[in-house]
Amino acid sequence: MSIPAQISFRNFDRTDAVEERIQEKVDKLDQYFDRITNCQVVVEARHRSHNKGKLYHIKVVLSVPGEDVVVSRDPKDAHAHEDIYVAIRDAFEAVRRQLKKHVRMIRQRPVREPVPEV
């Protein structure tokens, strides 16, 4: 199942290459959980500093049954996200970890037995 991502850009011109990379990453998430219903991605270019290049901030919201998985990446090493593709990689790696955690929690929930009717 291919999940069409809703991608929006802030302070950054839309490019086909970035959109394609994001869609590839979204499609890979289907390997970990096939019941993703929606994916929203916001790509934001933060203000430019005199000492650093433009920094990119990625926010991903996945809708899955029962809750949303939200990842907003602000790196500790700010220089790492001067490259848009590194910022995308890091954000989706965090999403993958959260999604795997969600799947583990679902599998660990006890199965409820039906209540017998009287």
Rosetta constraint file for C-alpha pairs under 8 A:
AtomPair CA 1 CA 30 HARMONIC 7.08 0.50
AtomPair CA 1 CA 34 HARMONIC 7.20 0.50
AtomPair CA 2 CA 27 HARMONIC 5.86 0.50
AtomPair CA 2 CA 30 HARMONIC 7.57 0.50
AtomPair CA 3 CA 26 HARMONIC 6.95 0.50
AtomPair CA 3 CA 27 HARMONIC 6.48 0.50
AtomPair CA 3 CA 36 HARMONIC 7.43 0.50
AtomPair CA 3 CA 37 HARMONIC 7.27 0.50
AtomPair CA 3 CA 38 HARMONIC 6.78 0.50
AtomPair CA 3 CA 39 HARMONIC 7.17 0.50
AtomPair CA 4 CA 23 HARMONIC 7.30 0.50
AtomPair CA 4 CA 38 HARMONIC 7.53 0.50
AtomPair CA 4 CA 39 HARMONIC 7.16 0.50
AtomPair CA 5 CA 22 HARMONIC 7.98 0.50
AtomPair CA 5 CA 23 HARMONIC 6.40 0.50
AtomPair CA 5 CA 26 HARMONIC 7.03 0.50
AtomPair CA 5 CA 38 HARMONIC 7.10 0.50
AtomPair CA 5 CA 39 HARMONIC 4.98 0.50
AtomPair CA 5 CA 40 HARMONIC 5.73 0.50
AtomPair CA 5 CA 41 HARMONIC 6.90 0.50
AtomPair CA 6 CA 39 HARMONIC 6.22 0.50
AtomPair CA 6 CA 40 HARMONIC 4.70 0.50
AtomPair CA 6 CA 41 HARMONIC 6.07 0.50
AtomPair CA 7 CA 19 HARMONIC 7.26 0.50
AtomPair CA 7 CA 40 HARMONIC 6.04 0.50
AtomPair CA 7 CA 41 HARMONIC 4.79 0.50
AtomPair CA 7 CA 42 HARMONIC 5.88 0.50
AtomPair CA 7 CA 43 HARMONIC 7.53 0.50
AtomPair CA 8 CA 41 HARMONIC 6.37 0.50
AtomPair CA 8 CA 42 HARMONIC 4.94 0.50
AtomPair CA 8 CA 43 HARMONIC 6.26 0.50
AtomPair CA 9 CA 13 HARMONIC 6.85 0.50
AtomPair CA 9 CA 14 HARMONIC 6.34 0.50
AtomPair CA 9 CA 42 HARMONIC 5.87 0.50
AtomPair CA 9 CA 43 HARMONIC 4.86 0.50
AtomPair CA 9 CA 44 HARMONIC 5.84 0.50
AtomPair CA 10 CA 42 HARMONIC 7.43 0.50
AtomPair CA 10 CA 43 HARMONIC 6.23 0.50
AtomPair CA 10 CA 44 HARMONIC 4.62 0.50
AtomPair CA 10 CA 45 HARMONIC 6.43 0.50
AtomPair CA 11 CA 44 HARMONIC 6.08 0.50
AtomPair CA 11 CA 45 HARMONIC 5.36 0.50
AtomPair CA 11 CA 46 HARMONIC 7.38 0.50
AtomPair CA 12 CA 43 HARMONIC 7.65 0.50
AtomPair CA 12 CA 44 HARMONIC 6.48 0.50
AtomPair CA 12 CA 45 HARMONIC 5.67 0.50
AtomPair CA 14 CA 18 HARMONIC 7.56 0.50
AtomPair CA 14 CA 19 HARMONIC 7.67 0.50
AtomPair CA 15 CA 19 HARMONIC 6.38 0.50
AtomPair CA 16 CA 20 HARMONIC 6.00 0.50
AtomPair CA 17 CA 21 HARMONIC 6.23 0.50
AtomPair CA 18 CA 22 HARMONIC 6.22 0.50
AtomPair CA 18 CA 84 HARMONIC 7.99 0.50
AtomPair CA 18 CA 85 HARMONIC 7.63 0.50
AtomPair CA 19 CA 23 HARMONIC 6.16 0.50
AtomPair CA 20 CA 24 HARMONIC 6.15 0.50
AtomPair CA 21 CA 25 HARMONIC 6.33 0.50
AtomPair CA 21 CA 85 HARMONIC 7.98 0.50
AtomPair CA 22 CA 26 HARMONIC 6.21 0.50
AtomPair CA 22 CA 88 HARMONIC 7.05 0.50
AtomPair CA 23 CA 27 HARMONIC 6.08 0.50
AtomPair CA 24 CA 28 HARMONIC 6.35 0.50
AtomPair CA 25 CA 29 HARMONIC 6.65 0.50
AtomPair CA 25 CA 92 HARMONIC 6.68 0.50
AtomPair CA 26 CA 30 HARMONIC 7.27 0.50
AtomPair CA 26 CA 39 HARMONIC 7.68 0.50
AtomPair CA 26 CA 92 HARMONIC 7.98 0.50
AtomPair CA 27 CA 31 HARMONIC 7.91 0.50
AtomPair CA 28 CA 32 HARMONIC 7.82 0.50
AtomPair CA 29 CA 33 HARMONIC 6.64 0.50
AtomPair CA 29 CA 34 HARMONIC 7.98 0.50
AtomPair CA 29 CA 96 HARMONIC 6.61 0.50
AtomPair CA 30 CA 34 HARMONIC 4.87 0.50
AtomPair CA 30 CA 35 HARMONIC 7.75 0.50
AtomPair CA 30 CA 36 HARMONIC 7.27 0.50
AtomPair CA 32 CA 96 HARMONIC 7.64 0.50
AtomPair CA 32 CA 99 HARMONIC 7.15 0.50
AtomPair CA 32 CA 100 HARMONIC 6.55 0.50
AtomPair CA 32 CA 103 HARMONIC 7.95 0.50
AtomPair CA 33 CA 99 HARMONIC 7.27 0.50
AtomPair CA 33 CA 100 HARMONIC 7.86 0.50
AtomPair CA 33 CA 103 HARMONIC 7.11 0.50
AtomPair CA 35 CA 64 HARMONIC 6.31 0.50
AtomPair CA 35 CA 65 HARMONIC 7.21 0.50
AtomPair CA 36 CA 62 HARMONIC 6.83 0.50
AtomPair CA 36 CA 63 HARMONIC 5.92 0.50
AtomPair CA 36 CA 64 HARMONIC 4.81 0.50
AtomPair CA 36 CA 65 HARMONIC 7.49 0.50
AtomPair CA 37 CA 62 HARMONIC 7.55 0.50
AtomPair CA 37 CA 63 HARMONIC 5.47 0.50
AtomPair CA 37 CA 64 HARMONIC 5.79 0.50
AtomPair CA 37 CA 65 HARMONIC 7.69 0.50
AtomPair CA 38 CA 62 HARMONIC 5.75 0.50
AtomPair CA 38 CA 63 HARMONIC 4.96 0.50
AtomPair CA 38 CA 64 HARMONIC 7.42 0.50
AtomPair CA 39 CA 60 HARMONIC 7.10 0.50
AtomPair CA 39 CA 61 HARMONIC 5.70 0.50
AtomPair CA 39 CA 62 HARMONIC 4.57 0.50
AtomPair CA 39 CA 63 HARMONIC 6.34 0.50
AtomPair CA 40 CA 60 HARMONIC 5.73 0.50
AtomPair CA 40 CA 61 HARMONIC 5.14 0.50
AtomPair CA 40 CA 62 HARMONIC 6.58 0.50
AtomPair CA 41 CA 58 HARMONIC 7.08 0.50
AtomPair CA 41 CA 59 HARMONIC 5.65 0.50
AtomPair CA 41 CA 60 HARMONIC 4.58 0.50
AtomPair CA 41 CA 61 HARMONIC 6.53 0.50
AtomPair CA 42 CA 58 HARMONIC 5.75 0.50
AtomPair CA 42 CA 59 HARMONIC 5.12 0.50
AtomPair CA 42 CA 60 HARMONIC 6.60 0.50
AtomPair CA 43 CA 56 HARMONIC 7.01 0.50
AtomPair CA 43 CA 57 HARMONIC 6.04 0.50
AtomPair CA 43 CA 58 HARMONIC 4.86 0.50
AtomPair CA 43 CA 59 HARMONIC 6.75 0.50
AtomPair CA 44 CA 56 HARMONIC 5.65 0.50
AtomPair CA 44 CA 57 HARMONIC 5.08 0.50
AtomPair CA 44 CA 58 HARMONIC 6.34 0.50
AtomPair CA 45 CA 54 HARMONIC 6.48 0.50
AtomPair CA 45 CA 55 HARMONIC 5.77 0.50
AtomPair CA 45 CA 56 HARMONIC 4.58 0.50
AtomPair CA 45 CA 57 HARMONIC 6.29 0.50
AtomPair CA 46 CA 54 HARMONIC 6.33 0.50
AtomPair CA 46 CA 55 HARMONIC 5.26 0.50
AtomPair CA 46 CA 56 HARMONIC 5.91 0.50
AtomPair CA 46 CA 57 HARMONIC 6.92 0.50
AtomPair CA 47 CA 54 HARMONIC 6.46 0.50
AtomPair CA 47 CA 55 HARMONIC 7.22 0.50
AtomPair CA 48 CA 52 HARMONIC 6.92 0.50
AtomPair CA 48 CA 53 HARMONIC 5.96 0.50
AtomPair CA 48 CA 54 HARMONIC 4.86 0.50
AtomPair CA 48 CA 55 HARMONIC 7.14 0.50
AtomPair CA 49 CA 53 HARMONIC 6.44 0.50
AtomPair CA 49 CA 54 HARMONIC 7.20 0.50
AtomPair CA 52 CA 79 HARMONIC 7.23 0.50
AtomPair CA 53 CA 79 HARMONIC 7.98 0.50
AtomPair CA 53 CA 82 HARMONIC 5.98 0.50
AtomPair CA 54 CA 82 HARMONIC 5.64 0.50
AtomPair CA 55 CA 78 HARMONIC 7.19 0.50
AtomPair CA 55 CA 79 HARMONIC 7.53 0.50
AtomPair CA 55 CA 81 HARMONIC 5.50 0.50
AtomPair CA 55 CA 82 HARMONIC 4.66 0.50
AtomPair CA 55 CA 83 HARMONIC 7.57 0.50
AtomPair CA 56 CA 81 HARMONIC 5.60 0.50
AtomPair CA 56 CA 82 HARMONIC 6.27 0.50
AtomPair CA 56 CA 83 HARMONIC 7.37 0.50
AtomPair CA 56 CA 84 HARMONIC 6.02 0.50
AtomPair CA 56 CA 87 HARMONIC 6.34 0.50
AtomPair CA 57 CA 72 HARMONIC 7.52 0.50
AtomPair CA 57 CA 73 HARMONIC 6.16 0.50
AtomPair CA 57 CA 74 HARMONIC 6.27 0.50
AtomPair CA 57 CA 81 HARMONIC 7.59 0.50
AtomPair CA 57 CA 87 HARMONIC 6.87 0.50
AtomPair CA 58 CA 72 HARMONIC 6.03 0.50
AtomPair CA 58 CA 73 HARMONIC 5.79 0.50
AtomPair CA 58 CA 74 HARMONIC 7.97 0.50
AtomPair CA 58 CA 87 HARMONIC 6.68 0.50
AtomPair CA 58 CA 88 HARMONIC 6.59 0.50
AtomPair CA 58 CA 91 HARMONIC 6.26 0.50
AtomPair CA 59 CA 70 HARMONIC 7.47 0.50
AtomPair CA 59 CA 71 HARMONIC 5.71 0.50
AtomPair CA 59 CA 72 HARMONIC 4.31 0.50
AtomPair CA 59 CA 73 HARMONIC 6.48 0.50
AtomPair CA 59 CA 91 HARMONIC 7.32 0.50
AtomPair CA 60 CA 69 HARMONIC 8.00 0.50
AtomPair CA 60 CA 70 HARMONIC 5.80 0.50
AtomPair CA 60 CA 71 HARMONIC 5.25 0.50
AtomPair CA 60 CA 72 HARMONIC 6.43 0.50
AtomPair CA 60 CA 91 HARMONIC 7.42 0.50
AtomPair CA 60 CA 92 HARMONIC 7.84 0.50
AtomPair CA 60 CA 95 HARMONIC 7.41 0.50
AtomPair CA 61 CA 68 HARMONIC 6.59 0.50
AtomPair CA 61 CA 69 HARMONIC 5.72 0.50
AtomPair CA 61 CA 70 HARMONIC 4.52 0.50
AtomPair CA 61 CA 71 HARMONIC 6.53 0.50
AtomPair CA 62 CA 68 HARMONIC 5.54 0.50
AtomPair CA 62 CA 69 HARMONIC 5.01 0.50
AtomPair CA 62 CA 70 HARMONIC 6.42 0.50
AtomPair CA 63 CA 67 HARMONIC 6.45 0.50
AtomPair CA 63 CA 68 HARMONIC 4.57 0.50
AtomPair CA 63 CA 69 HARMONIC 6.44 0.50
AtomPair CA 64 CA 68 HARMONIC 5.81 0.50
AtomPair CA 64 CA 69 HARMONIC 7.37 0.50
AtomPair CA 69 CA 95 HARMONIC 7.41 0.50
AtomPair CA 69 CA 98 HARMONIC 6.88 0.50
AtomPair CA 69 CA 99 HARMONIC 7.02 0.50
AtomPair CA 70 CA 95 HARMONIC 7.47 0.50
AtomPair CA 71 CA 91 HARMONIC 6.89 0.50
AtomPair CA 71 CA 94 HARMONIC 6.79 0.50
AtomPair CA 71 CA 95 HARMONIC 6.06 0.50
AtomPair CA 72 CA 91 HARMONIC 7.15 0.50
AtomPair CA 73 CA 87 HARMONIC 7.87 0.50
AtomPair CA 73 CA 90 HARMONIC 7.56 0.50
AtomPair CA 73 CA 91 HARMONIC 5.74 0.50
AtomPair CA 74 CA 78 HARMONIC 7.75 0.50
AtomPair CA 75 CA 80 HARMONIC 7.19 0.50
AtomPair CA 75 CA 81 HARMONIC 7.07 0.50
AtomPair CA 77 CA 81 HARMONIC 7.91 0.50
AtomPair CA 78 CA 82 HARMONIC 7.41 0.50
AtomPair CA 80 CA 86 HARMONIC 6.95 0.50
AtomPair CA 80 CA 87 HARMONIC 7.42 0.50
AtomPair CA 81 CA 86 HARMONIC 6.00 0.50
AtomPair CA 81 CA 87 HARMONIC 4.94 0.50
AtomPair CA 82 CA 86 HARMONIC 7.90 0.50
AtomPair CA 82 CA 87 HARMONIC 7.70 0.50
AtomPair CA 83 CA 87 HARMONIC 6.45 0.50
AtomPair CA 84 CA 88 HARMONIC 6.24 0.50
AtomPair CA 85 CA 89 HARMONIC 6.09 0.50
AtomPair CA 86 CA 90 HARMONIC 6.12 0.50
AtomPair CA 87 CA 91 HARMONIC 6.14 0.50
AtomPair CA 88 CA 92 HARMONIC 6.16 0.50
AtomPair CA 89 CA 93 HARMONIC 6.06 0.50
AtomPair CA 90 CA 94 HARMONIC 6.31 0.50
AtomPair CA 91 CA 95 HARMONIC 6.30 0.50
AtomPair CA 92 CA 96 HARMONIC 6.01 0.50
AtomPair CA 93 CA 97 HARMONIC 6.36 0.50
AtomPair CA 94 CA 98 HARMONIC 6.28 0.50
AtomPair CA 95 CA 99 HARMONIC 6.02 0.50
AtomPair CA 96 CA 100 HARMONIC 6.13 0.50
AtomPair CA 97 CA 101 HARMONIC 6.23 0.50
AtomPair CA 98 CA 102 HARMONIC 6.19 0.50
AtomPair CA 99 CA 103 HARMONIC 6.24 0.50
AtomPair CA 100 CA 104 HARMONIC 6.24 0.50
AtomPair CA 101 CA 105 HARMONIC 6.29 0.50
AtomPair CA 102 CA 106 HARMONIC 6.30 0.50
AtomPair CA 103 CA 107 HARMONIC 6.28 0.50
AtomPair CA 104 CA 108 HARMONIC 6.23 0.50
AtomPair CA 105 CA 109 HARMONIC 6.41 0.50
